[in-house]
Amino acid sequence: MSAVIVTYNRRDRLAETVAAVARDAYATEIVVVVDGSYDGSYELLSELAAADPRIRPVWQDNAGDAAARQAGVEHATGEVVLILDDDVLAGPGLAEKHARVHAGTPSAVVLGYMPVRRSPARRPGGFASHLYADEYEAQCRRYEADRSTILRSLWTGNVSLRRSDALRIGFRTDGRRLGYHSDQAFGLRCLRAGLVGVFDRTLRAEHLHERDLDAFVRQSRLRGQDRRALEELFGDLISPGELDDPLSPAVRAAVALAAARGMRRMTVPALLWSVRNAGRARLWRLESASARCLRQIELHRGYREYRAEPPEARPAGVAEYASTGYR
């Protein structure tokens, strides 16, 4: 089995991430694609490769996570590819466990479990990881309750499939570079191609999730843009509004009002202030509630901005990744 890791500006964690995979002898090669980051990642990988020939560094000019996954799969040689994010630590025997699932399930996209590593005590500014952790666990429960949601709402980071299927379907989305939801777009293309989703909690890895406030706001806006793009690209598989967070009609109306151009100039600074100061005061519920409202406003903003642009004007350039790396 080939392990494929895509990385962007995470040199400080790269050795730990690669070492976790390398402890599994079933990973016969570890292809690590550096997506145009000049933080010393490629040089570090070259040093690691000198000690372990299974490690294969690959450089590409910055082109986004989807293009990096595509390059990694193209360079891989194993029958099955295990695709990991650069902030995900593989658990013991992860590659072997993924391979066993594929042995009994043809045409499968196998999704492993990757709970967020939580600090023992919450810290100011840590709201993004707490929100992400809770939402990820809720998504896992949906996977278990309804298998059809696995490919419709795919969260990559710990996922495997046969290399031939990955190459046939491809990770790029009609020439577009999605800023956040490229994993969901890939899942929807797998669904169209007739693959089946499998979620297995025993295929465990650990997600070292970190986002500061600026990255949280930026990614919320990108999520809104991508949600509109997915509705446009996969209207036969998803419906408008299906990707929205569950909100009551009253809250949805309030968020839409707050996200209006004139109102946003007042509400966004107020919510930014609230998130920062609630965290400093250790008012965790207020910090989280303010962050959720802020996220919804930015989702609406991104959704409207995408919809307002004619298709030929929509950027196909490099995605606005968080300073700490990919999603």
C-alpha positions as CSV (number, residue, x, y, z in Angstrom):
1,M,0.0,0.0,0.0
2,S,1.1,3.6,-0.8
3,A,0.6,6.4,1.7
4,V,0.2,9.8,0.2
5,I,0.6,13.0,2.3
6,V,0.1,16.5,0.9
7,T,1.6,19.3,2.8
8,Y,1.7,23.1,2.8
9,N,3.7,25.2,5.3
10,R,3.8,22.6,8.1
11,R,7.4,21.8,8.3
12,D,7.3,21.8,12.1
13,R,4.9,18.8,12.2
14,L,6.0,17.0,9.1
15,A,8.6,14.7,10.7
16,E,6.0,13.5,13.3
17,T,3.4,13.0,10.6
18,V,5.7,10.9,8.4
19,A,7.1,9.0,11.3
20,A,3.6,7.9,12.4
21,V,3.0,6.3,8.9
22,A,6.5,4.9,8.7
23,R,6.0,2.8,11.8
24,D,3.6,0.7,9.8
25,A,5.6,-1.8,7.7
26,Y,2.5,-2.3,5.5
27,A,3.1,1.2,4.1
28,T,5.6,0.2,1.4
29,E,6.1,3.8,0.2
30,I,5.3,7.2,1.6
31,V,4.8,9.8,-1.1
32,V,4.8,13.3,0.3
33,V,3.8,16.2,-2.0
34,V,5.1,19.6,-1.0
35,D,2.6,22.1,-2.6
36,G,5.0,25.0,-3.3
37,S,5.8,25.9,0.3
38,Y,9.2,27.4,1.0
39,D,9.4,26.7,4.7
40,G,12.1,23.9,4.4
41,S,9.6,21.1,4.1
42,Y,11.2,19.6,1.0
43,E,14.7,19.8,2.4
44,L,13.5,18.1,5.6
45,L,11.8,15.3,3.6
46,S,15.0,14.8,1.6
47,E,16.9,14.2,4.9
48,L,14.2,11.8,6.1
49,A,14.3,9.9,2.7
50,A,18.1,9.4,3.1
51,A,17.3,7.4,6.3
52,D,14.2,5.6,5.0
53,P,14.0,4.9,1.2
54,R,10.2,4.4,1.4
55,I,9.9,8.2,1.8
56,R,9.5,9.9,-1.6
57,P,9.4,13.7,-1.6
58,V,7.6,15.3,-4.5
59,W,7.7,19.0,-5.3
60,Q,5.1,21.0,-7.2
61,D,4.5,24.7,-7.6
62,N,1.6,25.8,-5.4
63,A,-1.6,24.6,-7.0
64,G,-3.9,23.6,-4.2
65,D,-4.6,20.5,-2.2
66,A,-6.6,18.7,-5.0
67,A,-3.7,19.0,-7.4
68,A,-1.3,17.9,-4.7
69,R,-3.4,14.7,-4.1
70,Q,-3.5,14.1,-7.8
71,A,0.3,14.4,-8.1
72,G,0.7,12.1,-5.1
73,V,-1.5,9.4,-6.5
74,E,0.2,9.6,-9.9
75,H,3.6,9.1,-8.3
76,A,2.4,6.2,-6.1
77,T,2.8,2.6,-7.2
78,G,0.6,0.7,-4.7
79,E,-2.7,-0.9,-5.6
80,V,-4.3,1.0,-2.8
81,V,-3.5,4.6,-1.8
82,L,-4.0,5.9,1.7
83,I,-4.3,9.7,1.6
84,L,-3.5,11.6,4.7
85,D,-3.5,15.3,5.6
86,D,-0.3,16.8,7.0
87,D,-1.9,17.5,10.4
88,V,-3.2,13.9,10.8
89,L,-1.2,11.3,12.8
90,A,-1.8,7.8,11.7
91,G,-2.6,5.3,14.4
92,P,-0.8,1.9,14.8
93,G,-1.3,-0.3,11.8
94,L,-3.5,2.2,10.0
95,A,-2.3,1.2,6.5
96,E,-2.7,-2.5,7.1
97,K,-6.2,-2.0,8.5
98,H,-7.3,0.1,5.5
99,A,-5.9,-2.7,3.2
100,R,-8.0,-5.3,5.0
101,V,-11.2,-3.4,4.4
102,H,-10.4,-3.1,0.7
103,A,-9.7,-6.8,0.5
104,G,-13.4,-7.5,1.3
105,T,-15.0,-4.5,-0.3
106,P,-14.5,-3.7,-4.0
107,S,-15.0,-0.2,-5.4
108,A,-14.8,1.3,-2.0
109,V,-13.8,4.7,-0.7
110,V,-12.8,3.8,2.9
111,L,-13.0,6.6,5.4
112,G,-11.2,6.3,8.7
113,Y,-11.8,8.0,12.0
114,M,-9.7,11.0,12.9
115,P,-10.9,12.7,16.1
116,V,-9.4,16.1,17.0
117,R,-6.7,16.1,19.7
118,R,-8.2,18.2,22.4
119,S,-6.1,20.0,25.0
120,P,-6.8,19.1,28.6
121,A,-8.0,22.7,29.3
122,R,-9.5,25.1,26.9
123,R,-7.4,28.1,26.0
124,P,-8.4,31.5,24.7
125,G,-8.6,31.4,20.9
126,G,-9.0,27.7,20.8
127,F,-12.7,27.9,19.8
128,A,-12.1,26.8,16.2
129,S,-10.8,23.4,17.2
130,H,-13.6,22.9,19.7
131,L,-16.2,23.7,17.2
132,Y,-14.5,21.6,14.5
133,A,-14.2,18.6,16.9
134,D,-17.9,18.7,17.9
135,E,-19.0,19.0,14.3
136,Y,-16.8,16.3,13.1
137,E,-18.2,13.9,15.7
138,A,-21.7,14.8,14.7
139,Q,-20.8,14.1,11.1
140,C,-19.4,10.7,12.1
141,R,-22.7,9.8,13.7
142,R,-24.5,10.7,10.5
143,Y,-22.1,8.4,8.6
144,E,-23.0,5.6,10.9
145,A,-26.7,6.3,10.7
146,D,-26.9,6.6,6.9
147,R,-24.1,5.3,4.7
148,S,-25.3,7.4,1.8
149,T,-23.9,10.5,3.5
150,I,-20.3,9.3,3.4
151,L,-19.6,10.2,-0.1
152,R,-22.1,13.1,-0.2
153,S,-20.3,14.8,2.7
154,L,-16.8,13.4,2.5
155,W,-14.2,14.7,5.0
156,T,-10.8,13.5,3.8
157,G,-7.6,13.4,5.8
158,N,-7.7,9.6,6.5
159,V,-9.2,8.0,3.4
160,S,-8.1,5.2,1.0
161,L,-9.2,3.8,-2.3
162,R,-7.8,1.8,-5.1
163,R,-5.2,3.8,-7.1
164,S,-7.0,2.9,-10.4
165,D,-10.2,4.4,-9.1
166,A,-8.4,7.5,-7.9
167,L,-6.8,8.0,-11.2
168,R,-10.0,7.3,-13.1
169,I,-12.0,9.9,-11.1
170,G,-9.3,12.4,-10.4
171,F,-9.1,15.0,-7.7
172,R,-9.4,18.2,-9.8
173,T,-12.9,19.7,-10.2
174,D,-13.6,20.8,-13.8
175,G,-10.5,23.1,-13.8
176,R,-11.6,24.8,-10.7
177,R,-9.6,25.1,-7.5
178,L,-11.9,25.0,-4.6
179,G,-10.7,26.7,-1.5
180,Y,-12.2,24.4,1.1
181,H,-14.5,21.7,-0.2
182,S,-12.4,19.9,-2.7
183,D,-12.8,16.8,-0.6
184,Q,-16.6,16.9,-0.8
185,A,-16.3,17.5,-4.5
186,F,-14.2,14.4,-4.8
187,G,-16.7,12.4,-2.8
188,L,-19.5,13.5,-5.1
189,R,-17.6,12.5,-8.2
190,C,-16.9,9.1,-6.6
191,L,-20.6,8.7,-6.0
192,R,-21.3,9.5,-9.6
193,A,-18.8,6.9,-10.6
194,G,-20.5,4.2,-8.7
195,L,-18.1,3.8,-5.8
196,V,-19.4,3.1,-2.3
197,G,-18.4,4.8,0.9
198,V,-17.3,2.9,4.0
199,F,-16.7,4.5,7.4
200,D,-14.8,2.5,10.0
201,R,-13.9,3.9,13.5
202,T,-11.3,1.3,14.0
203,L,-9.2,3.0,11.3
204,R,-8.0,5.6,13.7
205,A,-5.8,8.6,13.3
206,E,-5.5,11.8,15.3
207,H,-6.2,15.2,13.9
208,L,-3.9,18.0,15.2
209,H,-6.3,20.7,14.2
210,E,-5.4,24.4,14.8
211,R,-6.9,27.6,13.4
212,D,-6.5,31.1,14.5
213,L,-9.3,33.7,14.2
214,D,-8.1,35.1,10.9
215,A,-7.9,31.7,9.3
216,F,-11.3,30.8,10.7
217,V,-12.9,33.8,9.1
218,R,-11.2,33.3,5.8
219,Q,-12.1,29.7,5.6
220,S,-15.7,30.4,6.5
221,R,-15.9,32.7,3.5
222,L,-14.2,30.1,1.2
223,R,-16.7,27.5,2.5
224,G,-19.6,29.7,1.4
225,Q,-18.1,30.1,-2.1
226,D,-17.5,26.4,-2.4
227,R,-21.0,25.5,-1.3
228,R,-22.4,27.5,-4.2
229,A,-19.9,25.9,-6.6
230,L,-20.9,22.4,-5.4
231,E,-24.6,23.2,-6.0
232,E,-23.8,24.4,-9.5
233,L,-21.6,21.4,-10.3
234,F,-23.6,18.6,-8.6
235,G,-27.2,19.8,-8.8
236,D,-28.2,16.2,-9.5
237,L,-26.8,15.0,-6.2
238,I,-27.3,17.9,-3.8
239,S,-30.0,20.6,-3.5
240,P,-29.6,24.3,-2.7
241,G,-29.5,24.8,1.0
242,E,-28.5,21.2,1.8
243,L,-25.0,22.3,2.7
244,D,-26.1,24.9,5.1
245,D,-25.6,24.5,8.8
246,P,-28.8,23.5,10.6
247,L,-30.5,26.8,11.7
248,S,-34.0,27.7,12.7
249,P,-35.9,29.9,10.2
250,A,-35.6,32.8,12.7
251,V,-31.9,32.5,13.2
252,R,-31.4,32.0,9.4
253,A,-33.2,35.2,8.8
254,A,-31.2,37.1,11.4
255,V,-27.9,35.8,10.0
256,A,-29.0,36.8,6.4
257,L,-29.8,40.3,7.7
258,A,-26.5,40.6,9.6
259,A,-24.6,39.4,6.5
260,A,-26.1,42.1,4.2
261,R,-23.4,44.5,3.0
262,G,-24.4,47.5,5.1
263,M,-25.0,45.5,8.3
264,R,-21.9,43.4,7.9
265,R,-19.7,46.5,8.4
266,M,-21.1,46.8,11.9
267,T,-21.8,43.2,12.9
268,V,-18.4,41.6,11.8
269,P,-16.2,44.0,13.9
270,A,-18.5,43.5,16.9
271,L,-18.4,39.7,16.6
272,L,-14.6,39.8,16.2
273,W,-14.3,41.8,19.3
274,S,-16.7,39.5,21.1
275,V,-14.7,36.3,20.1
276,R,-11.4,37.8,21.2
277,N,-12.6,39.2,24.5
278,A,-14.9,36.4,25.5
279,G,-11.9,34.0,25.1
280,R,-9.7,36.2,27.2
281,A,-12.3,36.3,29.9
282,R,-12.8,32.5,29.6
283,L,-16.4,32.9,28.7
284,W,-16.3,29.8,26.5
285,R,-20.0,29.7,25.6
286,L,-20.0,33.3,24.5
287,E,-16.8,32.8,22.5
288,S,-18.2,29.8,20.7
289,A,-21.6,31.4,20.1
290,S,-19.9,34.6,18.7
291,A,-17.7,32.5,16.5
292,R,-20.7,30.5,15.1
293,C,-22.5,33.7,14.2
294,L,-19.4,35.1,12.6
295,R,-19.0,32.0,10.6
296,Q,-22.5,32.1,9.3
297,I,-22.1,35.7,8.2
298,E,-19.0,34.8,6.3
299,L,-20.6,31.7,4.8
300,H,-23.4,33.9,3.4
301,R,-21.0,36.5,2.2
302,G,-18.9,33.9,0.3
303,Y,-22.1,32.3,-1.1
304,R,-23.4,35.6,-2.4
305,E,-20.0,36.7,-3.8
306,Y,-19.7,33.5,-5.9
307,R,-23.3,33.8,-7.1
308,A,-22.8,37.4,-8.2
309,E,-19.8,36.7,-10.4
310,P,-20.3,35.5,-14.0
311,P,-18.6,32.1,-14.5
312,E,-15.8,33.5,-16.6
313,A,-14.9,36.0,-13.8
314,R,-14.5,33.3,-11.1
315,P,-10.9,32.8,-10.1
316,A,-9.2,29.6,-10.8
317,G,-6.0,30.6,-9.0
318,V,-4.3,29.4,-5.9
319,A,-6.7,28.9,-3.0
320,E,-6.4,31.1,0.1
321,Y,-5.0,28.5,2.5
322,A,-4.7,29.2,6.2
323,S,-1.2,30.3,7.2
324,T,-0.9,27.0,9.1
325,G,-1.6,24.8,6.1
326,Y,-4.6,23.0,4.6
327,R,-8.0,22.5,6.1
